[in-house]
Amino acid sequence: MYEVLFYYDKKGNAPVEQFIEATPIKVRQKVLAWVGLLEDKGASFKRPYADKVEGKLYELRIRMASNNIRILYFFTFERK
């Protein structure tokens, strides 16, 4: 199992968390479910659900009707 940690800037803002919180409830539930799947599957989470962008940068690929949500992520030490 992996642990998902959100990025915080110097002012304490977490852009991805803020984005998720600003979405409608159904979208938010699906996004959080996919983040949970990423925690479970980690690096084995592959296309069409996740994909490598470049180098060590990956994207979580969430489809909601005609909307496509992409959340960028990378792996660090200790399965985070």
PDB file with SEQRES, HELIX, SHEET and CRYST1 records, atoms N, CA, C and O in Angstrom:
SEQRES   1 A   80  MET TYR GLU VAL LEU PHE TYR TYR ASP LYS LYS GLY ASN          
SEQRES   2 A   80  ALA PRO VAL GLU GLN PHE ILE GLU ALA THR PRO ILE LYS          
SEQRES   3 A   80  VAL ARG GLN LYS VAL LEU ALA TRP VAL GLY LEU LEU GLU          
SEQRES   4 A   80  ASP LYS GLY ALA SER PHE LYS ARG PRO TYR ALA ASP LYS          
SEQRES   5 A   80  VAL GLU GLY LYS LEU TYR GLU LEU ARG ILE ARG MET ALA          
SEQRES   6 A   80  SER ASN ASN ILE ARG ILE LEU TYR PHE PHE THR PHE GLU          
SEQRES   7 A   80  ARG LYS                                                      
HELIX    1 AA1 PRO A   15  ALA A   22  1                                   8    
HELIX    2 AA2 ILE A   25  LYS A   41  1                                  17    
HELIX    3 AA3 GLY A   42  SER A   44  5                                   3    
SHEET    1 AA1 3 ALA A  50  GLU A  54  0                                        
SHEET    2 AA1 3 LEU A  57  MET A  64 -1                                        
SHEET    3 AA1 3 ASN A  67  TYR A  73 -1                                        
CRYST1    1.000    1.000    1.000  90.00  90.00  90.00 P 1           1          
ATOM      1  N   MET A   1       0.840  -1.184   0.000  1.00  0.00           N  
ATOM      2  CA  MET A   1       0.000   0.000   0.000  1.00  0.00           C  
ATOM      3  C   MET A   1       0.885   1.247   0.000  1.00  0.00           C  
ATOM      4  O   MET A   1       1.934   1.287   0.642  1.00  0.00           O  
ATOM      5  N   TYR A   2       0.437   2.249  -0.729  1.00  0.00           N  
ATOM      6  CA  TYR A   2       1.141   3.517  -0.834  1.00  0.00           C  
ATOM      7  C   TYR A   2       0.394   4.584  -0.036  1.00  0.00           C  
ATOM      8  O   TYR A   2      -0.787   4.431   0.274  1.00  0.00           O  
ATOM      9  N   GLU A   3       1.096   5.653   0.286  1.00  0.00           N  
ATOM     10  CA  GLU A   3       0.464   6.788   0.964  1.00  0.00           C  
ATOM     11  C   GLU A   3       0.496   7.979   0.022  1.00  0.00           C  
ATOM     12  O   GLU A   3       1.567   8.368  -0.445  1.00  0.00           O  
ATOM     13  N   VAL A   4      -0.658   8.562  -0.264  1.00  0.00           N  
ATOM     14  CA  VAL A   4      -0.739   9.741  -1.115  1.00  0.00           C  
ATOM     15  C   VAL A   4      -0.585  10.978  -0.239  1.00  0.00           C  
ATOM     16  O   VAL A   4      -1.320  11.168   0.730  1.00  0.00           O  
ATOM     17  N   LEU A   5       0.372  11.804  -0.594  1.00  0.00           N  
ATOM     18  CA  LEU A   5       0.611  13.077   0.084  1.00  0.00           C  
ATOM     19  C   LEU A   5       0.389  14.185  -0.927  1.00  0.00           C  
ATOM     20  O   LEU A   5       0.927  14.130  -2.033  1.00  0.00           O  
ATOM     21  N   PHE A   6      -0.392  15.185  -0.567  1.00  0.00           N  
ATOM     22  CA  PHE A   6      -0.642  16.296  -1.472  1.00  0.00           C  
ATOM     23  C   PHE A   6       0.439  17.349  -1.337  1.00  0.00           C  
ATOM     24  O   PHE A   6       0.991  17.558  -0.257  1.00  0.00           O  
ATOM     25  N   TYR A   7       0.734  18.008  -2.443  1.00  0.00           N  
ATOM     26  CA  TYR A   7       1.711  19.094  -2.483  1.00  0.00           C  
ATOM     27  C   TYR A   7       1.150  20.324  -1.774  1.00  0.00           C  
ATOM     28  O   TYR A   7      -0.010  20.689  -1.970  1.00  0.00           O  
ATOM     29  N   TYR A   8       1.984  20.960  -0.950  1.00  0.00           N  
ATOM     30  CA  TYR A   8       1.658  22.227  -0.302  1.00  0.00           C  
ATOM     31  C   TYR A   8       2.727  23.242  -0.692  1.00  0.00           C  
ATOM     32  O   TYR A   8       3.921  22.949  -0.639  1.00  0.00           O  
ATOM     33  N   ASP A   9       2.289  24.438  -1.086  1.00  0.00           N  
ATOM     34  CA  ASP A   9       3.257  25.475  -1.415  1.00  0.00           C  
ATOM     35  C   ASP A   9       3.729  26.184  -0.140  1.00  0.00           C  
ATOM     36  O   ASP A   9       3.327  25.818   0.965  1.00  0.00           O  
ATOM     37  N   LYS A  10       4.568  27.181  -0.301  1.00  0.00           N  
ATOM     38  CA  LYS A  10       5.144  27.886   0.852  1.00  0.00           C  
ATOM     39  C   LYS A  10       4.101  28.600   1.700  1.00  0.00           C  
ATOM     40  O   LYS A  10       4.327  28.853   2.884  1.00  0.00           O  
ATOM     41  N   LYS A  11       2.958  28.926   1.098  1.00  0.00           N  
ATOM     42  CA  LYS A  11       1.891  29.623   1.824  1.00  0.00           C  
ATOM     43  C   LYS A  11       0.916  28.648   2.484  1.00  0.00           C  
ATOM     44  O   LYS A  11      -0.048  29.065   3.125  1.00  0.00           O  
ATOM     45  N   GLY A  12       1.172  27.357   2.325  1.00  0.00           N  
ATOM     46  CA  GLY A  12       0.303  26.358   2.935  1.00  0.00           C  
ATOM     47  C   GLY A  12      -0.893  25.961   2.082  1.00  0.00           C  
ATOM     48  O   GLY A  12      -1.792  25.267   2.557  1.00  0.00           O  
ATOM     49  N   ASN A  13      -0.910  26.394   0.825  1.00  0.00           N  
ATOM     50  CA  ASN A  13      -1.991  26.026  -0.080  1.00  0.00           C  
ATOM     51  C   ASN A  13      -1.712  24.666  -0.712  1.00  0.00           C  
ATOM     52  O   ASN A  13      -0.572  24.340  -1.043  1.00  0.00           O  
ATOM     53  N   ALA A  14      -2.757  23.893  -0.870  1.00  0.00           N  
ATOM     54  CA  ALA A  14      -2.660  22.582  -1.524  1.00  0.00           C  
ATOM     55  C   ALA A  14      -3.547  22.635  -2.771  1.00  0.00           C  
ATOM     56  O   ALA A  14      -4.745  22.367  -2.678  1.00  0.00           O  
ATOM     57  N   PRO A  15      -2.983  22.976  -3.938  1.00  0.00           N  
ATOM     58  CA  PRO A  15      -3.789  23.183  -5.135  1.00  0.00           C  
ATOM     59  C   PRO A  15      -4.656  21.991  -5.532  1.00  0.00           C  
ATOM     60  O   PRO A  15      -5.805  22.182  -5.932  1.00  0.00           O  
ATOM     61  N   VAL A  16      -4.147  20.790  -5.435  1.00  0.00           N  
ATOM     62  CA  VAL A  16      -4.940  19.626  -5.830  1.00  0.00           C  
ATOM     63  C   VAL A  16      -6.097  19.407  -4.854  1.00  0.00           C  
ATOM     64  O   VAL A  16      -7.222  19.145  -5.278  1.00  0.00           O  
ATOM     65  N   GLU A  17      -5.830  19.513  -3.572  1.00  0.00           N  
ATOM     66  CA  GLU A  17      -6.914  19.388  -2.588  1.00  0.00           C  
ATOM     67  C   GLU A  17      -7.971  20.466  -2.803  1.00  0.00           C  
ATOM     68  O   GLU A  17      -9.168  20.189  -2.724  1.00  0.00           O  
ATOM     69  N   GLN A  18      -7.532  21.694  -3.074  1.00  0.00           N  
ATOM     70  CA  GLN A  18      -8.473  22.786  -3.315  1.00  0.00           C  
ATOM     71  C   GLN A  18      -9.305  22.518  -4.562  1.00  0.00           C  
ATOM     72  O   GLN A  18     -10.506  22.787  -4.582  1.00  0.00           O  
ATOM     73  N   PHE A  19      -8.664  21.985  -5.608  1.00  0.00           N  
ATOM     74  CA  PHE A  19      -9.395  21.642  -6.829  1.00  0.00           C  
ATOM     75  C   PHE A  19     -10.454  20.579  -6.534  1.00  0.00           C  
ATOM     76  O   PHE A  19     -11.607  20.712  -6.942  1.00  0.00           O  
ATOM     77  N   ILE A  20     -10.056  19.532  -5.827  1.00  0.00           N  
ATOM     78  CA  ILE A  20     -10.990  18.445  -5.511  1.00  0.00           C  
ATOM     79  C   ILE A  20     -12.166  18.964  -4.691  1.00  0.00           C  
ATOM     80  O   ILE A  20     -13.313  18.615  -4.969  1.00  0.00           O  
ATOM     81  N   GLU A  21     -11.895  19.787  -3.694  1.00  0.00           N  
ATOM     82  CA  GLU A  21     -12.954  20.333  -2.834  1.00  0.00           C  
ATOM     83  C   GLU A  21     -13.921  21.236  -3.606  1.00  0.00           C  
ATOM     84  O   GLU A  21     -15.083  21.371  -3.223  1.00  0.00           O  
ATOM     85  N   ALA A  22     -13.445  21.851  -4.684  1.00  0.00           N  
ATOM     86  CA  ALA A  22     -14.277  22.779  -5.455  1.00  0.00           C  
ATOM     87  C   ALA A  22     -15.161  22.074  -6.487  1.00  0.00           C  
ATOM     88  O   ALA A  22     -16.013  22.712  -7.107  1.00  0.00           O  
ATOM     89  N   THR A  23     -14.969  20.783  -6.675  1.00  0.00           N  
ATOM     90  CA  THR A  23     -15.762  20.062  -7.674  1.00  0.00           C  
ATOM     91  C   THR A  23     -17.104  19.633  -7.088  1.00  0.00           C  
ATOM     92  O   THR A  23     -17.249  19.531  -5.870  1.00  0.00           O  
ATOM     93  N   PRO A  24     -18.091  19.381  -7.961  1.00  0.00           N  
ATOM     94  CA  PRO A  24     -19.376  18.859  -7.473  1.00  0.00           C  
ATOM     95  C   PRO A  24     -19.179  17.526  -6.741  1.00  0.00           C  
ATOM     96  O   PRO A  24     -18.204  16.818  -6.994  1.00  0.00           O  
ATOM     97  N   ILE A  25     -20.082  17.191  -5.855  1.00  0.00           N  
ATOM     98  CA  ILE A  25     -19.933  16.030  -4.971  1.00  0.00           C  
ATOM     99  C   ILE A  25     -19.694  14.728  -5.734  1.00  0.00           C  
ATOM    100  O   ILE A  25     -18.847  13.932  -5.327  1.00  0.00           O  
ATOM    101  N   LYS A  26     -20.416  14.491  -6.827  1.00  0.00           N  
ATOM    102  CA  LYS A  26     -20.224  13.243  -7.581  1.00  0.00           C  
ATOM    103  C   LYS A  26     -18.829  13.160  -8.185  1.00  0.00           C  
ATOM    104  O   LYS A  26     -18.211  12.095  -8.192  1.00  0.00           O  
ATOM    105  N   VAL A  27     -18.342  14.273  -8.684  1.00  0.00           N  
ATOM    106  CA  VAL A  27     -16.981  14.318  -9.236  1.00  0.00           C  
ATOM    107  C   VAL A  27     -15.984  14.094  -8.114  1.00  0.00           C  
ATOM    108  O   VAL A  27     -15.041  13.315  -8.257  1.00  0.00           O  
ATOM    109  N   ARG A  28     -16.194  14.775  -7.001  1.00  0.00           N  
ATOM    110  CA  ARG A  28     -15.289  14.645  -5.849  1.00  0.00           C  
ATOM    111  C   ARG A  28     -15.216  13.198  -5.375  1.00  0.00           C  
ATOM    112  O   ARG A  28     -14.130  12.691  -5.096  1.00  0.00           O  
ATOM    113  N   GLN A  29     -16.359  12.535  -5.283  1.00  0.00           N  
ATOM    114  CA  GLN A  29     -16.379  11.140  -4.844  1.00  0.00           C  
ATOM    115  C   GLN A  29     -15.582  10.245  -5.785  1.00  0.00           C  
ATOM    116  O   GLN A  29     -14.842   9.369  -5.337  1.00  0.00           O  
ATOM    117  N   LYS A  30     -15.734  10.465  -7.087  1.00  0.00           N  
ATOM    118  CA  LYS A  30     -15.001   9.638  -8.050  1.00  0.00           C  
ATOM    119  C   LYS A  30     -13.503   9.917  -7.982  1.00  0.00           C  
ATOM    120  O   LYS A  30     -12.696   8.987  -8.001  1.00  0.00           O  
ATOM    121  N   VAL A  31     -13.129  11.198  -7.903  1.00  0.00           N  
ATOM    122  CA  VAL A  31     -11.711  11.549  -7.819  1.00  0.00           C  
ATOM    123  C   VAL A  31     -11.091  10.918  -6.572  1.00  0.00           C  
ATOM    124  O   VAL A  31     -10.010  10.335  -6.649  1.00  0.00           O  
ATOM    125  N   LEU A  32     -11.757  11.027  -5.441  1.00  0.00           N  
ATOM    126  CA  LEU A  32     -11.212  10.454  -4.205  1.00  0.00           C  
ATOM    127  C   LEU A  32     -11.163   8.932  -4.266  1.00  0.00           C  
ATOM    128  O   LEU A  32     -10.263   8.320  -3.691  1.00  0.00           O  
ATOM    129  N   ALA A  33     -12.115   8.315  -4.953  1.00  0.00           N  
ATOM    130  CA  ALA A  33     -12.078   6.855  -5.135  1.00  0.00           C  
ATOM    131  C   ALA A  33     -10.846   6.462  -5.957  1.00  0.00           C  
ATOM    132  O   ALA A  33     -10.188   5.467  -5.655  1.00  0.00           O  
ATOM    133  N   TRP A  34     -10.541   7.234  -6.981  1.00  0.00           N  
ATOM    134  CA  TRP A  34      -9.375   6.936  -7.811  1.00  0.00           C  
ATOM    135  C   TRP A  34      -8.067   7.188  -7.059  1.00  0.00           C  
ATOM    136  O   TRP A  34      -7.092   6.459  -7.239  1.00  0.00           O  
ATOM    137  N   VAL A  35      -8.051   8.211  -6.225  1.00  0.00           N  
ATOM    138  CA  VAL A  35      -6.867   8.446  -5.380  1.00  0.00           C  
ATOM    139  C   VAL A  35      -6.688   7.247  -4.447  1.00  0.00           C  
ATOM    140  O   VAL A  35      -5.562   6.816  -4.199  1.00  0.00           O  
ATOM    141  N   GLY A  36      -7.791   6.712  -3.933  1.00  0.00           N  
ATOM    142  CA  GLY A  36      -7.728   5.505  -3.104  1.00  0.00           C  
ATOM    143  C   GLY A  36      -7.186   4.311  -3.873  1.00  0.00           C  
ATOM    144  O   GLY A  36      -6.407   3.527  -3.330  1.00  0.00           O  
ATOM    145  N   LEU A  37      -7.590   4.164  -5.137  1.00  0.00           N  
ATOM    146  CA  LEU A  37      -7.059   3.083  -5.973  1.00  0.00           C  
ATOM    147  C   LEU A  37      -5.565   3.254  -6.202  1.00  0.00           C  
ATOM    148  O   LEU A  37      -4.815   2.278  -6.220  1.00  0.00           O  
ATOM    149  N   LEU A  38      -5.137   4.503  -6.376  1.00  0.00           N  
ATOM    150  CA  LEU A  38      -3.709   4.774  -6.534  1.00  0.00           C  
ATOM    151  C   LEU A  38      -2.956   4.364  -5.273  1.00  0.00           C  
ATOM    152  O   LEU A  38      -1.855   3.819  -5.359  1.00  0.00           O  
ATOM    153  N   GLU A  39      -3.539   4.621  -4.108  1.00  0.00           N  
ATOM    154  CA  GLU A  39      -2.903   4.194  -2.853  1.00  0.00           C  
ATOM    155  C   GLU A  39      -2.786   2.668  -2.803  1.00  0.00           C  
ATOM    156  O   GLU A  39      -1.776   2.138  -2.339  1.00  0.00           O  
ATOM    157  N   ASP A  40      -3.803   1.973  -3.274  1.00  0.00           N  
ATOM    158  CA  ASP A  40      -3.789   0.508  -3.256  1.00  0.00           C  
ATOM    159  C   ASP A  40      -2.827  -0.078  -4.277  1.00  0.00           C  
ATOM    160  O   ASP A  40      -2.077  -1.003  -3.963  1.00  0.00           O  
ATOM    161  N   LYS A  41      -2.839   0.445  -5.484  1.00  0.00           N  
ATOM    162  CA  LYS A  41      -2.092  -0.160  -6.588  1.00  0.00           C  
ATOM    163  C   LYS A  41      -0.703   0.430  -6.786  1.00  0.00           C  
ATOM    164  O   LYS A  41       0.193  -0.258  -7.272  1.00  0.00           O  
ATOM    165  N   GLY A  42      -0.511   1.686  -6.418  1.00  0.00           N  
ATOM    166  CA  GLY A  42       0.790   2.325  -6.558  1.00  0.00           C  
ATOM    167  C   GLY A  42       1.310   2.293  -7.973  1.00  0.00           C  
ATOM    168  O   GLY A  42       0.600   2.650  -8.913  1.00  0.00           O  
ATOM    169  N   ALA A  43       2.547   1.867  -8.130  1.00  0.00           N  
ATOM    170  CA  ALA A  43       3.212   1.875  -9.431  1.00  0.00           C  
ATOM    171  C   ALA A  43       2.600   0.881 -10.417  1.00  0.00           C  
ATOM    172  O   ALA A  43       2.864   0.977 -11.616  1.00  0.00           O  
ATOM    173  N   SER A  44       1.803  -0.055  -9.955  1.00  0.00           N  
ATOM    174  CA  SER A  44       1.187  -1.018 -10.875  1.00  0.00           C  
ATOM    175  C   SER A  44      -0.123  -0.498 -11.470  1.00  0.00           C  
ATOM    176  O   SER A  44      -0.749  -1.196 -12.267  1.00  0.00           O  
ATOM    177  N   PHE A  45      -0.544   0.696 -11.105  1.00  0.00           N  
ATOM    178  CA  PHE A  45      -1.760   1.317 -11.639  1.00  0.00           C  
ATOM    179  C   PHE A  45      -1.432   1.851 -13.034  1.00  0.00           C  
ATOM    180  O   PHE A  45      -0.692   2.826 -13.164  1.00  0.00           O  
ATOM    181  N   LYS A  46      -1.975   1.220 -14.072  1.00  0.00           N  
ATOM    182  CA  LYS A  46      -1.593   1.524 -15.454  1.00  0.00           C  
ATOM    183  C   LYS A  46      -2.757   2.050 -16.267  1.00  0.00           C  
ATOM    184  O   LYS A  46      -3.864   2.227 -15.760  1.00  0.00           O  
ATOM    185  N   ARG A  47      -2.481   2.297 -17.549  1.00  0.00           N  
ATOM    186  CA  ARG A  47      -3.473   2.755 -18.512  1.00  0.00           C  
ATOM    187  C   ARG A  47      -4.645   1.820 -18.565  1.00  0.00           C  
ATOM    188  O   ARG A  47      -4.446   0.609 -18.476  1.00  0.00           O  
ATOM    189  N   PRO A  48      -5.829   2.297 -18.700  1.00  0.00           N  
ATOM    190  CA  PRO A  48      -6.236   3.664 -19.013  1.00  0.00           C  
ATOM    191  C   PRO A  48      -6.438   4.535 -17.775  1.00  0.00           C  
ATOM    192  O   PRO A  48      -6.865   5.682 -17.903  1.00  0.00           O  
ATOM    193  N   TYR A  49      -6.144   4.021 -16.588  1.00  0.00           N  
ATOM    194  CA  TYR A  49      -6.406   4.734 -15.341  1.00  0.00           C  
ATOM    195  C   TYR A  49      -5.292   5.696 -14.950  1.00  0.00           C  
ATOM    196  O   TYR A  49      -5.537   6.734 -14.334  1.00  0.00           O  
ATOM    197  N   ALA A  50      -4.094   5.347 -15.307  1.00  0.00           N  
ATOM    198  CA  ALA A  50      -2.919   6.163 -15.013  1.00  0.00           C  
ATOM    199  C   ALA A  50      -1.937   5.978 -16.161  1.00  0.00           C  
ATOM    200  O   ALA A  50      -1.976   4.970 -16.867  1.00  0.00           O  
ATOM    201  N   ASP A  51      -1.066   6.949 -16.342  1.00  0.00           N  
ATOM    202  CA  ASP A  51      -0.102   6.852 -17.437  1.00  0.00           C  
ATOM    203  C   ASP A  51       1.139   7.656 -17.090  1.00  0.00           C  
ATOM    204  O   ASP A  51       1.083   8.621 -16.328  1.00  0.00           O  
ATOM    205  N   LYS A  52       2.249   7.242 -17.658  1.00  0.00           N  
ATOM    206  CA  LYS A  52       3.502   7.963 -17.480  1.00  0.00           C  
ATOM    207  C   LYS A  52       3.496   9.163 -18.414  1.00  0.00           C  
ATOM    208  O   LYS A  52       3.170   9.037 -19.595  1.00  0.00           O  
ATOM    209  N   VAL A  53       3.858  10.331 -17.884  1.00  0.00           N  
ATOM    210  CA  VAL A  53       3.902  11.546 -18.693  1.00  0.00           C  
ATOM    211  C   VAL A  53       5.306  11.715 -19.258  1.00  0.00           C  
ATOM    212  O   VAL A  53       5.500  11.793 -20.471  1.00  0.00           O  
ATOM    213  N   GLU A  54       6.283  11.768 -18.348  1.00  0.00           N  
ATOM    214  CA  GLU A  54       7.671  11.915 -18.752  1.00  0.00           C  
ATOM    215  C   GLU A  54       8.560  11.674 -17.544  1.00  0.00           C  
ATOM    216  O   GLU A  54       8.250  12.123 -16.441  1.00  0.00           O  
ATOM    217  N   GLY A  55       9.652  10.975 -17.748  1.00  0.00           N  
ATOM    218  CA  GLY A  55      10.565  10.700 -16.647  1.00  0.00           C  
ATOM    219  C   GLY A  55       9.848  10.002 -15.505  1.00  0.00           C  
ATOM    220  O   GLY A  55       9.298   8.916 -15.689  1.00  0.00           O  
ATOM    221  N   LYS A  56       9.847  10.612 -14.331  1.00  0.00           N  
ATOM    222  CA  LYS A  56       9.195  10.032 -13.152  1.00  0.00           C  
ATOM    223  C   LYS A  56       7.824  10.654 -12.874  1.00  0.00           C  
ATOM    224  O   LYS A  56       7.247  10.442 -11.807  1.00  0.00           O  
ATOM    225  N   LEU A  57       7.314  11.412 -13.822  1.00  0.00           N  
ATOM    226  CA  LEU A  57       6.036  12.092 -13.670  1.00  0.00           C  
ATOM    227  C   LEU A  57       4.913  11.263 -14.301  1.00  0.00           C  
ATOM    228  O   LEU A  57       5.023  10.818 -15.444  1.00  0.00           O  
ATOM    229  N   TYR A  58       3.836  11.063 -13.542  1.00  0.00           N  
ATOM    230  CA  TYR A  58       2.681  10.278 -13.983  1.00  0.00           C  
ATOM    231  C   TYR A  58       1.419  11.125 -13.883  1.00  0.00           C  
ATOM    232  O   TYR A  58       1.412  12.187 -13.262  1.00  0.00           O  
ATOM    233  N   GLU A  59       0.347  10.632 -14.510  1.00  0.00           N  
ATOM    234  CA  GLU A  59      -0.939  11.310 -14.382  1.00  0.00           C  
ATOM    235  C   GLU A  59      -2.013  10.298 -14.049  1.00  0.00           C  
ATOM    236  O   GLU A  59      -2.050   9.199 -14.602  1.00  0.00           O  
ATOM    237  N   LEU A  60      -2.880  10.685 -13.142  1.00  0.00           N  
ATOM    238  CA  LEU A  60      -4.089   9.934 -12.830  1.00  0.00           C  
ATOM    239  C   LEU A  60      -5.125  10.413 -13.836  1.00  0.00           C  
ATOM    240  O   LEU A  60      -5.353  11.616 -13.958  1.00  0.00           O  
ATOM    241  N   ARG A  61      -5.761   9.484 -14.563  1.00  0.00           N  
ATOM    242  CA  ARG A  61      -6.650   9.819 -15.672  1.00  0.00           C  
ATOM    243  C   ARG A  61      -8.085   9.474 -15.287  1.00  0.00           C  
ATOM    244  O   ARG A  61      -8.455   8.300 -15.260  1.00  0.00           O  
ATOM    245  N   ILE A  62      -8.884  10.479 -14.992  1.00  0.00           N  
ATOM    246  CA  ILE A  62     -10.244  10.266 -14.515  1.00  0.00           C  
ATOM    247  C   ILE A  62     -11.214  10.813 -15.556  1.00  0.00           C  
ATOM    248  O   ILE A  62     -11.130  11.975 -15.953  1.00  0.00           O  
ATOM    249  N   ARG A  63     -12.126   9.967 -15.987  1.00  0.00           N  
ATOM    250  CA  ARG A  63     -13.113  10.373 -16.990  1.00  0.00           C  
ATOM    251  C   ARG A  63     -14.470  10.545 -16.328  1.00  0.00           C  
ATOM    252  O   ARG A  63     -14.959   9.642 -15.649  1.00  0.00           O  
ATOM    253  N   MET A  64     -15.075  11.713 -16.531  1.00  0.00           N  
ATOM    254  CA  MET A  64     -16.407  12.014 -16.007  1.00  0.00           C  
ATOM    255  C   MET A  64     -17.246  12.521 -17.167  1.00  0.00           C  
ATOM    256  O   MET A  64     -17.177  13.699 -17.514  1.00  0.00           O  
ATOM    257  N   ALA A  65     -18.037  11.644 -17.767  1.00  0.00           N  
ATOM    258  CA  ALA A  65     -18.872  12.002 -18.930  1.00  0.00           C  
ATOM    259  C   ALA A  65     -17.979  12.628 -19.995  1.00  0.00           C  
ATOM    260  O   ALA A  65     -17.098  11.956 -20.530  1.00  0.00           O  
ATOM    261  N   SER A  66     -18.191  13.899 -20.308  1.00  0.00           N  
ATOM    262  CA  SER A  66     -17.387  14.550 -21.340  1.00  0.00           C  
ATOM    263  C   SER A  66     -16.159  15.254 -20.766  1.00  0.00           C  
ATOM    264  O   SER A  66     -15.392  15.859 -21.515  1.00  0.00           O  
ATOM    265  N   ASN A  67     -15.965  15.185 -19.469  1.00  0.00           N  
ATOM    266  CA  ASN A  67     -14.813  15.823 -18.825  1.00  0.00           C  
ATOM    267  C   ASN A  67     -13.712  14.812 -18.557  1.00  0.00           C  
ATOM    268  O   ASN A  67     -13.973  13.668 -18.183  1.00  0.00           O  
ATOM    269  N   ASN A  68     -12.483  15.252 -18.754  1.00  0.00           N  
ATOM    270  CA  ASN A  68     -11.320  14.443 -18.405  1.00  0.00           C  
ATOM    271  C   ASN A  68     -10.528  15.198 -17.347  1.00  0.00           C  
ATOM    272  O   ASN A  68     -10.131  16.345 -17.554  1.00  0.00           O  
ATOM    273  N   ILE A  69     -10.306  14.550 -16.222  1.00  0.00           N  
ATOM    274  CA  ILE A  69      -9.542  15.158 -15.132  1.00  0.00           C  
ATOM    275  C   ILE A  69      -8.187  14.473 -15.085  1.00  0.00           C  
ATOM    276  O   ILE A  69      -8.102  13.246 -15.126  1.00  0.00           O  
ATOM    277  N   ARG A  70      -7.139  15.261 -14.999  1.00  0.00           N  
ATOM    278  CA  ARG A  70      -5.784  14.731 -14.894  1.00  0.00           C  
ATOM    279  C   ARG A  70      -5.145  15.290 -13.623  1.00  0.00           C  
ATOM    280  O   ARG A  70      -5.158  16.498 -13.386  1.00  0.00           O  
ATOM    281  N   ILE A  71      -4.594  14.403 -12.821  1.00  0.00           N  
ATOM    282  CA  ILE A  71      -3.875  14.809 -11.617  1.00  0.00           C  
ATOM    283  C   ILE A  71      -2.467  14.248 -11.736  1.00  0.00           C  
ATOM    284  O   ILE A  71      -2.277  13.038 -11.856  1.00  0.00           O  
ATOM    285  N   LEU A  72      -1.487  15.136 -11.703  1.00  0.00           N  
ATOM    286  CA  LEU A  72      -0.093  14.717 -11.832  1.00  0.00           C  
ATOM    287  C   LEU A  72       0.436  14.217 -10.496  1.00  0.00           C  
ATOM    288  O   LEU A  72       0.082  14.738  -9.438  1.00  0.00           O  
ATOM    289  N   TYR A  73       1.296  13.189 -10.563  1.00  0.00           N  
ATOM    290  CA  TYR A  73       1.895  12.649  -9.348  1.00  0.00           C  
ATOM    291  C   TYR A  73       3.235  12.006  -9.665  1.00  0.00           C  
ATOM    292  O   TYR A  73       3.571  11.780 -10.828  1.00  0.00           O  
ATOM    293  N   PHE A  74       3.986  11.718  -8.629  1.00  0.00           N  
ATOM    294  CA  PHE A  74       5.252  11.000  -8.747  1.00  0.00           C  
ATOM    295  C   PHE A  74       5.445  10.188  -7.477  1.00  0.00           C  
ATOM    296  O   PHE A  74       4.775  10.410  -6.469  1.00  0.00           O  
ATOM    297  N   PHE A  75       6.368   9.250  -7.546  1.00  0.00           N  
ATOM    298  CA  PHE A  75       6.659   8.401  -6.389  1.00  0.00           C  
ATOM    299  C   PHE A  75       7.951   8.871  -5.743  1.00  0.00           C  
ATOM    300  O   PHE A  75       8.915   9.229  -6.421  1.00  0.00           O  
ATOM    301  N   THR A  76       7.946   8.862  -4.417  1.00  0.00           N  
ATOM    302  CA  THR A  76       9.148   9.227  -3.669  1.00  0.00           C  
ATOM    303  C   THR A  76       9.603   7.989  -2.889  1.00  0.00           C  
ATOM    304  O   THR A  76       9.293   6.861  -3.273  1.00  0.00           O  
ATOM    305  N   PHE A  77      10.304   8.194  -1.846  1.00  0.00           N  
ATOM    306  CA  PHE A  77      10.784   7.101  -1.016  1.00  0.00           C  
ATOM    307  C   PHE A  77       9.662   6.544  -0.137  1.00  0.00           C  
ATOM    308  O   PHE A  77       8.627   7.187   0.039  1.00  0.00           O  
ATOM    309  N   GLU A  78       9.865   5.388   0.393  1.00  0.00           N  
ATOM    310  CA  GLU A  78       8.956   4.747   1.360  1.00  0.00           C  
ATOM    311  C   GLU A  78       7.517   4.641   0.894  1.00  0.00           C  
ATOM    312  O   GLU A  78       6.588   4.819   1.682  1.00  0.00           O  
ATOM    313  N   ARG A  79       7.333   4.351  -0.389  1.00  0.00           N  
ATOM    314  CA  ARG A  79       6.001   4.116  -0.954  1.00  0.00           C  
ATOM    315  C   ARG A  79       5.050   5.299  -0.748  1.00  0.00           C  
ATOM    316  O   ARG A  79       3.900   5.124  -0.346  1.00  0.00           O  
ATOM    317  N   LYS A  80       5.542   6.481  -1.026  1.00  0.00           N  
ATOM    318  CA  LYS A  80       4.728   7.703  -0.907  1.00  0.00           C  
ATOM    319  C   LYS A  80       4.648   8.369  -2.257  1.00  0.00           C  
ATOM    320  O   LYS A  80       4.012   9.415  -2.393  1.00  0.00           O  
TER     321      LYS A  80                                                      
END                                                                             
